[in-house]
């Protein structure tokens, strides 16, 4: 016999019983939406902006808070889903309550859906009410921009879809476990396991491979308790999907152009449905006597044990052994085995709460050790040939290369595609395409030869330097493969660098001048050994002519000439951005209407220098000895203690200037770079002052400096 009590009445009764959670949810969302909007709008009003700017910024604040850029709301969705999922089905952790609910004349599906629906109402109703209050607050404050309602409702739908995803995950965690502790751990595991597994493979690649370095391509890493975590890349996690949905929604520069991420909403909806069906299945199969057990299904215990011990043993071993020595393999193995044993024992104790039973050898422990052994052998001995990978030329559609000693010298406009993403290196590789890749391929081949002959470790002699570069192979199959190489910078490597640099394909996609619109230049300044920033006071047409001449001379400059000529200064070219971005309230990135590019001025750019001189900005070089009174070398030791050495002899001054570099430049072929412990101050005659900023000796100082510093060979 089944009860005829209305399902709606049962849901409302459940909501009343969980009234405390309804009140907490309402209060948190009240602070998160309408209260936050009023506070931030009052803050904008207090900034004293012009009416139009204040209206624009107030609209941004309003749309951000009610839309997808409300961080507090994002966090609360995840937390509320956990709390409501746990409290709705917490009775499963009690024998008495479980027996009571299952003794009711109700089908199991109905028992399941009563707290399920009430949990959704406890979140959705306060959210909708507070969203309406937020819209009303904006209107009262005089801020109600166009598309406010559609953007707010789109955000409401998106947050609700992913609330359901996390809510279902929480319910699944409850139904699979037997107590609150393991339920909370299961929820955290479901959300983070994708990140953990990704971290295992990335960390193992970083630990054992030389050419596979994900951290360089995905925005680096950070460390916590000696364990590194890497950003970027795809991750199989509901949290990642939620993050990508929000990111997709806020990627438009102008807030008013933002749209609901329907594709991610669709993914979230499918994910929510799949997890819900799994919850119902697990709920139906869950044994009634599962309360107070770690895992509700005994057959799942070894599976979960393996899933936990395997990744955490690897991460722990990598974290600890990295402090002992990167290449001491035996330490890694010993720590790996020890951590696997400790974690296996801990999991068995959690299941049985008996120390003696947890110390017994088990098949699951052997499976974990076997998996770890296979994983270690594959990575340690590069069974898959990751480091020696080199596709055949006829299988490559095009290639890209990022040479640190060349690309590292250049900066690009903020709105350039090379600044998209968390890694400029990856952005550059993904947005350049070199179909004539013979020289790049030969350079990559040199990197592979190092892996085959030297085991990936260069054996350098005194005076030899390393060339670092990253290559992307875009195969005809559509697959992209990234590899990082370190080779000896010998004549062959320098020759290949030159061939790559001299190709028009490379210059067109790499030189910063190719990204500056000459018609949008607003100002040009000069930095040389005379002054750190001298404005070129001239007409717009003259500035345009200077830039066009400079661009032509740089495009014509060969790699060989660039390494032989001294950089005698820098041009600071200020130009309007292509799309003038809006300014946001403090705490969010502010884009200026103009941006400045720093461009190296080579001594061989005679036409550019002539035009600068005509505009009243003579470029001073080492040849202007007659205008220099003396040079003071400021040398600092390892403890920051400085000593000054004065040079007045013309020959010494000439040698020092010819061996000095600006702080933004190094010579990629000669491996010359600024020695920041040895600054150069130039004193000019006739009371013209001194130049003391941004000029340093190179790492190969002249003999006159070696003599006074007593560093001569």
C-alpha positions as CSV (number, residue, x, y, z in Angstrom):
1,X,0.0,0.0,0.0
2,X,1.4,3.4,-0.9
3,X,0.6,6.7,0.7
4,X,-1.8,9.2,-1.0
5,X,-0.2,12.2,0.6
6,X,0.4,14.9,-2.0
7,X,4.0,15.1,-3.2
8,X,3.8,18.9,-3.1
9,X,2.8,18.8,0.5
10,X,5.6,16.4,1.3
11,X,8.1,18.7,-0.4
12,X,6.8,21.8,1.4
13,X,6.9,19.9,4.7
14,X,10.6,19.1,4.0
15,X,11.3,22.7,3.2
16,X,9.8,23.7,6.6
17,X,11.9,21.1,8.4
18,X,15.0,22.6,6.7
19,X,13.9,26.2,7.4
20,X,17.3,27.1,8.9
21,X,19.0,26.4,5.6
22,X,16.4,28.4,3.7
23,X,17.1,31.4,6.0
24,X,20.9,31.0,5.7
25,X,20.7,30.8,1.9
26,X,18.5,33.8,1.7
27,X,20.8,35.9,3.9
28,X,23.9,34.9,2.0
29,X,22.4,35.7,-1.3
30,X,21.0,39.0,0.1
31,X,24.6,40.0,0.9
32,X,25.9,38.6,-2.4
33,X,23.5,40.3,-4.7
34,X,21.4,43.4,-3.7
35,X,23.6,44.5,-0.8
36,X,26.8,44.1,-2.8
37,X,25.3,46.1,-5.7
38,X,24.3,49.0,-3.4
39,X,27.7,49.0,-1.8
40,X,29.6,49.0,-5.0
41,X,27.4,51.6,-6.7
42,X,27.9,53.9,-3.7
43,X,31.6,53.3,-4.1
44,X,31.5,54.3,-7.8
45,X,29.5,57.5,-6.8
46,X,32.2,58.4,-4.3
47,X,35.0,58.2,-7.0
48,X,34.1,61.7,-8.3
49,X,34.0,60.7,-12.0
50,X,32.5,62.6,-14.8
51,X,28.8,61.9,-15.4
52,X,29.4,59.7,-18.5
53,X,32.3,57.8,-17.0
54,X,30.3,57.3,-13.8
55,X,27.3,56.0,-15.7
56,X,29.5,53.6,-17.7
57,X,31.3,52.3,-14.6
58,X,28.1,51.9,-12.6
59,X,26.6,49.9,-15.5
60,X,29.7,47.7,-15.4
61,X,29.4,47.1,-11.7
62,X,25.7,46.3,-12.0
63,X,26.1,43.8,-14.9
64,X,29.1,42.2,-13.3
65,X,27.4,41.6,-10.0
66,X,24.1,40.3,-11.4
67,X,25.9,38.4,-14.1
68,X,28.9,36.1,-14.4
69,X,31.6,38.1,-12.7
70,X,30.4,37.7,-9.1
71,X,33.0,35.6,-7.4
72,X,31.1,35.3,-4.1
73,X,28.1,33.8,-6.0
74,X,30.4,31.3,-7.8
75,X,31.8,30.1,-4.5
76,X,28.4,30.0,-2.8
77,X,26.9,27.8,-5.6
78,X,29.5,25.1,-5.0
79,X,29.2,25.4,-1.2
80,X,25.4,25.5,-1.1
81,X,25.1,22.5,-3.4
82,X,27.2,20.5,-0.9
83,X,25.3,21.6,2.2
84,X,21.8,21.0,0.7
85,X,22.8,17.7,-0.8
86,X,24.3,16.5,2.5
87,X,21.5,17.7,4.7
88,X,18.8,16.4,2.4
89,X,20.1,12.8,2.5
90,X,21.9,12.8,5.8
91,X,19.3,10.4,7.2
92,X,21.1,7.7,5.2
93,X,23.9,7.9,7.8
94,X,21.5,7.0,10.6
95,X,20.2,3.4,11.1
96,X,17.0,4.6,12.9
97,X,16.2,7.3,10.3
98,X,16.9,5.0,7.4
99,X,14.6,2.3,8.8
100,X,11.9,4.9,9.5
101,X,12.0,6.3,5.9
102,X,12.1,2.9,4.3
103,X,9.2,1.7,6.4
104,X,7.0,4.5,5.0
105,X,4.4,3.4,2.5
106,X,6.2,5.2,-0.3
107,X,8.2,4.1,-3.3
108,X,12.0,4.6,-3.0
109,X,11.9,7.0,-5.9
110,X,9.4,9.3,-4.1
111,X,11.4,9.2,-0.9
112,X,14.4,10.2,-3.0
113,X,12.7,13.1,-4.8
114,X,11.1,14.8,-1.8
115,X,14.4,16.1,-0.3
116,X,15.8,16.5,-3.9
117,X,13.1,19.0,-5.0
118,X,13.1,20.8,-1.6
119,X,16.9,21.3,-1.8
120,X,16.5,22.9,-5.3
121,X,13.7,25.2,-4.0
122,X,15.8,26.2,-1.0
123,X,18.4,27.6,-3.3
124,X,16.5,28.7,-6.4
125,X,13.7,30.7,-4.7
126,X,16.0,32.9,-2.5
127,X,18.3,33.3,-5.5
128,X,15.5,34.5,-7.8
129,X,14.1,36.8,-5.1
130,X,17.4,38.4,-4.4
131,X,18.2,38.7,-8.1
132,X,14.9,40.7,-8.5
133,X,15.9,42.8,-5.4
134,X,19.3,43.4,-7.0
135,X,17.7,44.6,-10.2
136,X,15.3,46.8,-8.2
137,X,18.3,48.2,-6.2
138,X,20.1,49.2,-9.4
139,X,17.0,50.9,-10.8
140,X,16.5,52.8,-7.5
141,X,20.2,53.9,-7.7
142,X,19.6,55.1,-11.3
143,X,21.5,52.3,-12.9
144,X,19.6,49.9,-15.2
145,X,21.6,49.4,-18.4
146,X,20.3,47.8,-21.6
147,X,20.3,44.0,-21.6
148,X,20.4,44.0,-17.8
149,X,17.4,41.6,-17.5
150,X,18.5,39.2,-20.3
151,X,22.1,39.0,-18.9
152,X,20.9,38.5,-15.3
153,X,18.4,35.8,-16.3
154,X,21.1,34.1,-18.5
155,X,23.4,34.1,-15.5
156,X,20.6,32.8,-13.3
157,X,20.1,29.9,-15.7
158,X,23.8,29.1,-15.9
159,X,24.3,29.2,-12.2
160,X,21.3,27.0,-11.6
161,X,22.5,24.4,-14.2
162,X,25.8,24.1,-12.4
163,X,24.2,24.2,-9.0
164,X,22.3,21.1,-10.1
165,X,25.6,19.5,-11.3
166,X,27.2,20.1,-7.8
167,X,24.0,19.2,-6.0
168,X,23.9,15.9,-7.8
169,X,27.5,15.2,-7.1
170,X,26.8,15.9,-3.4
171,X,23.9,13.5,-3.4
172,X,26.0,10.8,-5.1
173,X,28.7,11.3,-2.5
174,X,26.1,10.7,0.3
175,X,24.6,7.6,-1.3
176,X,28.1,6.0,-1.9
177,X,29.3,6.6,1.7
178,X,28.3,5.7,5.2
179,X,29.3,8.7,7.3
180,X,29.7,12.4,7.0
181,X,33.5,12.4,7.0
182,X,33.8,10.1,4.0
183,X,30.8,11.8,2.3
184,X,32.6,15.2,2.5
185,X,35.8,13.6,1.2
186,X,33.9,12.0,-1.6
187,X,32.4,15.3,-2.7
188,X,35.8,16.9,-2.6
189,X,37.2,14.0,-4.6
190,X,34.6,14.1,-7.3
191,X,35.3,17.8,-7.8
192,X,39.1,17.6,-7.7
193,X,40.0,14.2,-9.0
194,X,40.3,15.4,-12.6
195,X,42.8,18.0,-11.4
196,X,44.7,15.4,-9.4
197,X,45.0,13.0,-12.3
198,X,46.1,15.8,-14.7
199,X,48.6,16.8,-12.1
200,X,50.0,13.3,-11.8
201,X,50.7,13.1,-15.6
202,X,52.1,16.6,-15.7
203,X,54.3,16.1,-12.7
204,X,55.7,12.8,-14.0
205,X,56.4,14.5,-17.3
206,X,58.2,17.4,-15.6
207,X,60.1,14.9,-13.4
208,X,61.4,12.5,-16.0
209,X,61.0,14.0,-19.5
210,X,63.3,16.7,-20.8
211,X,61.3,18.0,-23.8
212,X,57.7,17.7,-22.4
213,X,57.2,20.7,-20.1
214,X,53.5,21.5,-19.7
215,X,54.3,24.2,-17.0
216,X,56.0,26.4,-19.7
217,X,53.0,26.2,-22.0
218,X,50.2,26.6,-19.4
219,X,51.2,29.5,-17.3
220,X,53.7,28.0,-14.9
221,X,53.1,26.4,-11.6
222,X,52.8,27.1,-7.9
223,X,54.0,25.1,-4.9
224,X,52.2,24.1,-1.7
225,X,54.0,22.0,0.9
226,X,56.7,21.1,-1.6
227,X,54.2,19.8,-4.1
228,X,53.8,21.7,-7.4
229,X,50.5,22.3,-9.1
230,X,50.2,23.4,-12.7
231,X,47.7,25.6,-14.4
232,X,46.0,25.4,-17.7
233,X,45.0,22.5,-19.9
234,X,41.8,20.5,-20.0
235,X,40.5,18.9,-16.8
236,X,37.7,16.4,-16.3
237,X,36.0,18.1,-13.4
238,X,32.6,19.8,-12.9
239,X,34.5,22.7,-11.4
240,X,36.5,23.2,-14.6
241,X,33.3,23.2,-16.6
242,X,31.8,25.8,-14.3
243,X,34.9,27.9,-14.5
244,X,35.0,27.7,-18.3
245,X,31.3,28.7,-18.5
246,X,32.0,31.8,-16.5
247,X,35.2,32.5,-18.4
248,X,33.4,32.2,-21.7
249,X,30.7,34.6,-20.5
250,X,33.2,37.3,-19.3
251,X,35.7,37.1,-22.2
252,X,34.1,40.0,-24.1
253,X,35.9,43.2,-23.3
254,X,32.7,45.3,-23.1
255,X,30.4,44.1,-20.4
256,X,27.3,45.0,-22.6
257,X,28.6,42.5,-25.2
258,X,28.6,39.5,-22.9
259,X,26.4,36.6,-23.7
260,X,25.1,33.5,-21.9
261,X,27.5,30.6,-22.5
262,X,24.8,28.3,-24.0
263,X,27.3,25.6,-25.1
264,X,28.6,25.2,-21.6
265,X,25.1,25.3,-20.2
266,X,24.3,22.4,-22.5
267,X,27.3,20.5,-21.3
268,X,26.3,21.2,-17.7
269,X,22.7,20.1,-18.3
270,X,23.9,16.8,-19.8
271,X,26.3,16.3,-17.0
272,X,23.7,17.0,-14.4
273,X,21.2,14.5,-16.0
274,X,23.8,11.8,-16.2
275,X,24.8,12.2,-12.5
276,X,21.2,12.4,-11.5
277,X,20.4,9.0,-13.1
278,X,23.5,7.6,-11.5
279,X,22.3,8.9,-8.1
280,X,18.9,7.3,-8.5
281,X,20.6,4.0,-9.5
282,X,22.9,4.0,-6.5
283,X,20.1,5.1,-4.2
284,X,18.0,2.1,-5.3
285,X,20.9,-0.4,-4.9
286,X,22.3,1.1,-1.6
287,X,22.1,-1.5,1.2
288,X,20.0,-0.3,4.2
289,X,22.7,-1.4,6.7
290,X,25.4,0.9,5.1
291,X,25.2,3.5,7.9
292,X,28.5,4.3,9.8
293,X,30.5,2.5,7.1
294,X,33.2,4.3,5.2
295,X,31.9,3.1,1.8
296,X,28.3,1.9,1.3
297,X,29.2,-0.8,-1.2
298,X,31.9,-3.2,0.0
299,X,32.8,-4.2,-3.6
300,X,33.8,-0.6,-4.3
301,X,36.3,-0.5,-1.4
302,X,39.4,-1.8,-3.3
303,X,38.5,0.3,-6.4
304,X,38.3,3.5,-4.3
305,X,41.5,2.5,-2.5
306,X,43.4,2.1,-5.7
307,X,41.9,5.4,-7.1
308,X,43.2,7.3,-4.0
309,X,46.5,5.6,-3.3
310,X,47.8,5.6,-6.9
311,X,47.8,9.4,-7.6
312,X,48.6,10.6,-4.1
313,X,51.6,8.2,-3.8
314,X,53.1,9.7,-7.0
315,X,52.5,13.3,-6.0
316,X,53.9,12.7,-2.5
317,X,57.0,10.9,-3.9
318,X,57.6,13.7,-6.5
319,X,57.2,16.4,-3.9
320,X,59.6,14.9,-1.3
321,X,62.2,13.6,-3.8
322,X,62.4,16.9,-5.6
323,X,64.0,18.4,-2.5
324,X,66.6,15.6,-2.3
325,X,67.8,15.7,-5.9
326,X,66.0,15.7,-9.3
327,X,68.1,12.9,-10.7
328,X,68.4,10.6,-7.6
329,X,66.0,8.0,-8.9
330,X,66.4,5.5,-6.1
331,X,65.1,8.0,-3.6
332,X,62.0,8.5,-5.7
333,X,61.3,4.8,-5.8
334,X,61.8,4.3,-2.1
335,X,59.5,7.2,-1.2
336,X,56.9,6.0,-3.7
337,X,56.8,2.5,-2.3
338,X,56.7,3.8,1.3
339,X,53.9,6.3,0.6
340,X,51.9,3.7,-1.3
341,X,52.1,1.3,1.7
342,X,51.2,4.0,4.3
343,X,48.2,5.2,2.2
344,X,47.0,1.7,1.6
345,X,47.2,0.9,5.3
346,X,45.4,4.1,6.1
347,X,42.6,3.3,3.6
348,X,42.2,-0.2,5.0
349,X,42.0,1.2,8.5
350,X,39.4,3.7,7.4
351,X,37.3,0.8,6.0
352,X,37.7,-1.6,9.0
353,X,38.8,0.6,12.0
354,X,41.1,-2.3,13.0
355,X,44.9,-1.8,13.0
356,X,45.6,-5.5,12.8
357,X,43.3,-6.0,9.9
358,X,44.6,-3.0,8.1
359,X,48.2,-4.4,8.2
360,X,47.2,-7.6,6.4
361,X,48.5,-7.9,2.8
362,X,45.8,-7.4,0.3
363,X,45.4,-7.9,-3.4
364,X,44.4,-4.2,-3.9
365,X,47.7,-3.1,-2.4
366,X,49.6,-5.4,-4.9
367,X,47.6,-3.9,-7.7
368,X,48.5,-0.4,-6.7
369,X,52.2,-1.3,-6.4
370,X,52.0,-2.9,-9.8
371,X,50.4,0.1,-11.4
372,X,53.0,2.4,-9.8
373,X,55.8,0.1,-11.1
374,X,54.5,0.2,-14.7
375,X,54.0,4.0,-14.5
376,X,57.5,4.5,-13.2
377,X,59.1,2.3,-15.8
378,X,57.3,4.0,-18.6
379,X,58.3,7.5,-17.5
380,X,61.8,6.7,-16.2
381,X,63.0,4.9,-19.4
382,X,60.8,6.9,-21.8
383,X,59.2,3.7,-23.2
384,X,56.9,5.8,-25.4
385,X,59.8,7.8,-26.8
386,X,58.4,11.2,-25.8
387,X,61.8,12.9,-25.6
388,X,63.0,11.5,-28.9
389,X,59.8,12.2,-30.8
390,X,60.4,13.7,-34.2
391,X,57.6,13.4,-36.8
392,X,58.6,12.9,-40.4
393,X,58.7,16.0,-42.5
394,X,56.0,14.8,-44.9
395,X,53.5,14.4,-42.0
396,X,53.9,18.1,-40.9
397,X,51.7,20.8,-42.3
398,X,53.5,23.6,-40.6
399,X,55.7,24.4,-37.6
400,X,56.2,27.2,-35.1
401,X,59.2,28.1,-33.0
402,X,59.7,30.3,-29.9
403,X,63.5,31.0,-29.4
404,X,63.9,32.5,-26.0
405,X,67.0,34.6,-26.9
406,X,65.1,36.3,-29.8
407,X,61.4,36.3,-28.8
408,X,62.2,37.2,-25.3
409,X,63.5,40.6,-26.5
410,X,60.2,41.6,-28.0
411,X,56.9,43.0,-26.5
412,X,53.6,43.3,-28.3
413,X,50.5,45.4,-28.0
414,X,48.2,44.4,-25.1
415,X,45.4,43.5,-27.4
416,X,47.7,41.3,-29.5
417,X,46.8,37.6,-29.9
418,X,50.3,36.9,-28.3
419,X,49.0,38.1,-25.0
420,X,46.0,35.8,-24.9
421,X,46.0,33.0,-22.4
422,X,48.3,32.4,-19.4
423,X,51.5,31.7,-21.4
424,X,52.9,34.2,-24.0
425,X,55.1,31.3,-25.3
426,X,52.0,29.1,-26.1
427,X,50.1,32.1,-27.4
428,X,52.9,32.8,-29.8
429,X,53.2,29.2,-31.0
430,X,49.5,28.9,-31.5
431,X,49.2,32.1,-33.5
432,X,52.2,31.7,-35.8
433,X,52.5,29.4,-38.8
434,X,55.7,28.8,-40.8
435,X,55.0,26.6,-43.8
436,X,58.7,26.9,-44.9
437,X,59.9,25.1,-41.8
438,X,63.1,23.4,-43.0
439,X,65.4,25.4,-40.7
440,X,63.0,25.0,-37.7
441,X,62.9,21.2,-38.4
442,X,66.7,21.1,-38.5
443,X,66.9,23.0,-35.2
444,X,64.3,20.5,-33.7
445,X,66.4,17.6,-35.0
446,X,69.4,19.0,-33.1
447,X,67.3,19.0,-29.9
448,X,66.3,15.3,-30.5
449,X,70.0,14.4,-31.1
450,X,70.8,15.7,-27.6
451,X,68.1,13.4,-26.1
452,X,69.4,10.4,-28.1
453,X,73.1,10.9,-27.4
454,X,73.4,12.6,-24.1
455,X,70.3,11.4,-22.3
456,X,68.9,14.9,-22.4
457,X,71.6,16.5,-20.3
458,X,74.0,18.8,-22.0
459,X,77.7,18.5,-21.1
460,X,79.0,22.0,-21.6
461,X,82.6,23.2,-21.6
462,X,83.7,26.5,-20.0
463,X,82.6,29.4,-22.2
464,X,79.8,27.5,-23.9
465,X,76.2,28.6,-23.7
466,X,72.8,27.0,-24.0
467,X,70.1,27.8,-26.6
468,X,66.5,27.3,-25.3
469,X,63.6,27.0,-27.6
470,X,60.1,25.5,-27.9
471,X,58.7,24.0,-31.1
472,X,55.1,23.2,-32.2
473,X,54.5,20.6,-34.8
474,X,51.1,20.9,-36.5
475,X,50.6,17.6,-38.2
476,X,48.5,17.1,-41.3
477,X,46.2,14.9,-39.1
478,X,45.3,18.1,-37.2
479,X,47.2,17.2,-34.1
480,X,49.5,19.7,-32.3
481,X,52.6,18.5,-30.6
482,X,54.8,20.8,-28.4
483,X,58.4,20.1,-27.5
484,X,61.0,22.1,-25.6
485,X,64.7,21.7,-26.3
486,X,68.0,22.8,-24.9
487,X,71.1,22.5,-27.1
488,X,74.6,23.8,-27.2
489,X,74.7,27.2,-28.9
490,X,77.4,26.4,-31.5
491,X,77.9,27.7,-35.0
492,X,75.4,25.4,-36.5
493,X,72.7,26.5,-34.0
494,X,73.4,30.2,-34.6
495,X,73.3,29.6,-38.4
496,X,69.9,28.0,-38.1
497,X,68.7,30.9,-35.9
498,X,69.8,33.3,-38.6
499,X,68.0,31.4,-41.3
500,X,64.8,31.4,-39.3
501,X,65.1,35.1,-38.4
502,X,65.9,36.1,-42.0
503,X,62.8,34.5,-43.5
504,X,60.0,37.0,-44.2
505,X,57.5,34.5,-42.8
506,X,59.2,34.8,-39.4
507,X,59.7,38.6,-39.5
508,X,56.2,39.3,-40.6
509,X,54.7,37.3,-37.6
510,X,57.4,38.2,-35.0
511,X,58.7,41.7,-35.3
512,X,56.7,44.1,-33.0
513,X,56.6,46.8,-35.8
514,X,54.2,44.6,-37.7
515,X,51.6,45.1,-35.0
516,X,51.7,48.9,-34.9
517,X,49.3,50.9,-37.1
518,X,51.3,53.9,-38.3
519,X,48.1,56.0,-38.7
520,X,47.4,55.6,-34.9
521,X,50.8,56.8,-33.6
522,X,50.4,59.6,-31.1
523,X,53.9,60.1,-29.8
524,X,57.5,58.9,-30.2
525,X,60.3,59.2,-27.6
526,X,63.9,58.3,-27.7
527,X,66.2,56.6,-25.1
528,X,69.9,56.6,-25.7
529,X,73.1,57.1,-23.7
530,X,72.3,60.8,-23.4
531,X,68.8,60.7,-21.9
532,X,66.3,58.1,-20.8
533,X,63.3,59.6,-22.4
534,X,63.5,62.4,-24.9
535,X,60.3,63.3,-26.7
536,X,60.4,63.7,-30.5
537,X,58.6,67.0,-30.9
538,X,57.3,67.0,-34.5
539,X,54.2,66.8,-36.7
540,X,52.1,63.7,-37.0
541,X,53.2,63.2,-40.6
542,X,56.9,63.4,-39.5
543,X,56.3,60.8,-36.8
544,X,54.6,58.6,-39.3
545,X,57.6,59.0,-41.7
546,X,60.0,58.2,-38.9
547,X,58.2,55.0,-38.0
548,X,57.8,53.9,-41.7
549,X,61.6,54.4,-42.2
550,X,62.4,52.6,-39.0
551,X,60.1,49.7,-39.9
552,X,61.7,49.4,-43.3
553,X,65.2,49.3,-41.9
554,X,64.3,46.7,-39.3
555,X,62.6,44.5,-41.8
556,X,65.7,44.7,-44.0
557,X,68.1,44.0,-41.1
558,X,69.7,40.5,-41.4
559,X,70.3,38.4,-38.4
560,X,74.1,38.6,-38.9
561,X,74.0,42.4,-39.0
562,X,71.7,42.5,-35.9
563,X,74.3,40.6,-33.9
564,X,77.2,42.7,-35.1
565,X,75.6,46.1,-34.7
566,X,75.2,47.8,-31.3
567,X,71.8,48.9,-30.1
568,X,72.4,52.6,-29.6
569,X,69.0,53.4,-28.1
570,X,65.2,52.6,-28.0
571,X,62.2,54.2,-29.6
572,X,59.1,54.4,-27.4
573,X,56.2,54.5,-29.9
574,X,52.8,55.4,-28.4
575,X,49.7,54.5,-30.4
576,X,46.0,54.2,-30.0
577,X,44.7,50.8,-29.3
578,X,42.6,49.2,-32.1
579,X,39.5,48.9,-29.8
580,X,39.4,51.4,-27.0
581,X,38.5,49.2,-24.0
582,X,36.2,50.3,-21.2
583,X,37.5,51.2,-17.7
584,X,36.2,49.1,-14.9
585,X,35.9,49.6,-11.1
586,X,39.1,49.1,-9.2
587,X,40.0,45.4,-8.8
588,X,39.5,44.7,-12.4
589,X,42.1,45.1,-15.2
590,X,42.2,48.7,-16.6
591,X,43.1,49.2,-20.3
592,X,44.5,52.6,-21.3
593,X,43.4,54.2,-24.5
594,X,47.0,54.3,-25.7
595,X,49.9,51.9,-25.3
596,X,53.6,52.2,-25.8
597,X,55.9,49.8,-27.6
598,X,59.7,49.7,-26.9
599,X,61.7,49.2,-30.2
600,X,65.5,48.7,-30.4
601,X,67.4,51.3,-32.5
602,X,70.4,49.7,-34.2
603,X,73.5,51.8,-35.1
604,X,73.0,50.9,-38.7
605,X,69.6,52.5,-39.0
606,X,71.1,55.6,-40.5
607,X,68.0,56.9,-42.2
608,X,65.9,56.7,-39.0
609,X,68.7,58.4,-37.0
610,X,68.8,61.1,-39.7
611,X,65.1,61.8,-39.4
612,X,65.3,61.9,-35.6
613,X,68.1,64.4,-35.9
614,X,66.0,66.5,-38.2
615,X,63.2,66.4,-35.5
616,X,65.7,67.7,-32.9
617,X,66.6,64.3,-31.3
618,X,70.2,63.5,-32.1
619,X,71.1,59.9,-31.2
620,X,74.3,59.9,-29.1
621,X,76.7,56.9,-29.4
622,X,80.2,55.9,-28.4
623,X,81.5,58.1,-31.2
624,X,80.5,61.3,-29.3
625,X,83.5,61.1,-27.0
626,X,84.2,64.8,-27.3
627,X,81.0,65.5,-25.5
628,X,81.7,63.2,-22.5
629,X,83.6,64.3,-19.4
630,X,83.9,61.0,-17.6
631,X,82.2,57.7,-16.9
632,X,81.6,56.3,-13.4
633,X,81.3,52.5,-13.1
634,X,79.1,51.5,-10.1
635,X,80.0,47.9,-9.1
636,X,77.9,46.0,-6.5
637,X,79.0,42.8,-4.8
638,X,76.8,39.9,-3.8
639,X,75.7,41.7,-0.6
640,X,74.7,44.9,-2.4
641,X,77.7,46.9,-1.3
642,X,78.7,49.4,-4.1
643,X,82.0,50.8,-5.2
644,X,82.5,53.5,-7.8
645,X,85.3,53.7,-10.3
646,X,85.9,56.7,-12.5
647,X,87.2,56.6,-16.1
648,X,88.3,59.8,-17.9
649,X,90.6,58.4,-20.5
650,X,89.0,58.6,-24.0
651,X,90.2,55.1,-24.9
652,X,88.7,53.7,-21.7
653,X,85.4,55.6,-22.2
654,X,85.2,54.3,-25.8
655,X,85.8,50.7,-24.7
656,X,83.2,50.9,-21.9
657,X,80.5,52.4,-24.2
658,X,81.2,49.8,-26.9
659,X,80.7,47.0,-24.3
660,X,77.6,48.5,-22.6
661,X,74.1,47.4,-23.1
662,X,70.7,48.8,-22.2
663,X,68.6,46.9,-19.7
664,X,66.0,45.8,-22.3
665,X,68.5,44.1,-24.6
666,X,70.9,41.2,-25.0
667,X,72.7,39.8,-28.0
668,X,71.2,36.4,-29.0
669,X,74.1,35.2,-31.1
670,X,77.1,36.4,-29.0
671,X,75.4,35.6,-25.7
672,X,76.0,39.1,-24.5
673,X,73.6,40.4,-21.8
674,X,73.6,43.2,-19.2
675,X,75.5,42.7,-16.0
676,X,73.1,44.3,-13.6
677,X,75.8,44.5,-10.9
678,X,77.8,47.0,-13.0
679,X,75.9,50.2,-13.8
680,X,77.3,52.9,-16.0
681,X,76.9,56.6,-15.3
682,X,77.9,59.0,-18.1
683,X,78.8,62.6,-17.2
684,X,78.5,65.1,-20.0
685,X,80.5,68.3,-20.6
686,X,79.2,71.9,-20.6
687,X,76.9,71.2,-17.6
688,X,74.6,68.9,-19.6
689,X,74.2,66.6,-16.6
690,X,74.5,62.8,-16.4
691,X,72.9,59.7,-17.7
692,X,72.7,57.1,-14.9
693,X,69.6,54.9,-15.6
694,X,69.3,51.7,-17.6
695,X,72.8,51.4,-18.9
696,X,75.0,48.4,-17.8
697,X,78.2,46.8,-18.7
698,X,77.8,43.6,-20.7
699,X,78.8,40.2,-19.2
700,X,82.1,40.6,-21.3
701,X,83.6,43.7,-19.8
702,X,86.6,45.5,-21.4
703,X,90.2,45.2,-20.2
704,X,90.2,48.6,-18.5
705,X,87.3,47.4,-16.2
706,X,88.9,44.0,-15.6
707,X,92.0,45.8,-14.5
708,X,90.4,48.0,-11.9
709,X,88.2,45.2,-10.7
710,X,91.2,42.8,-10.7
711,X,89.4,40.2,-12.7
712,X,91.9,39.9,-15.5
713,X,92.7,36.3,-16.6
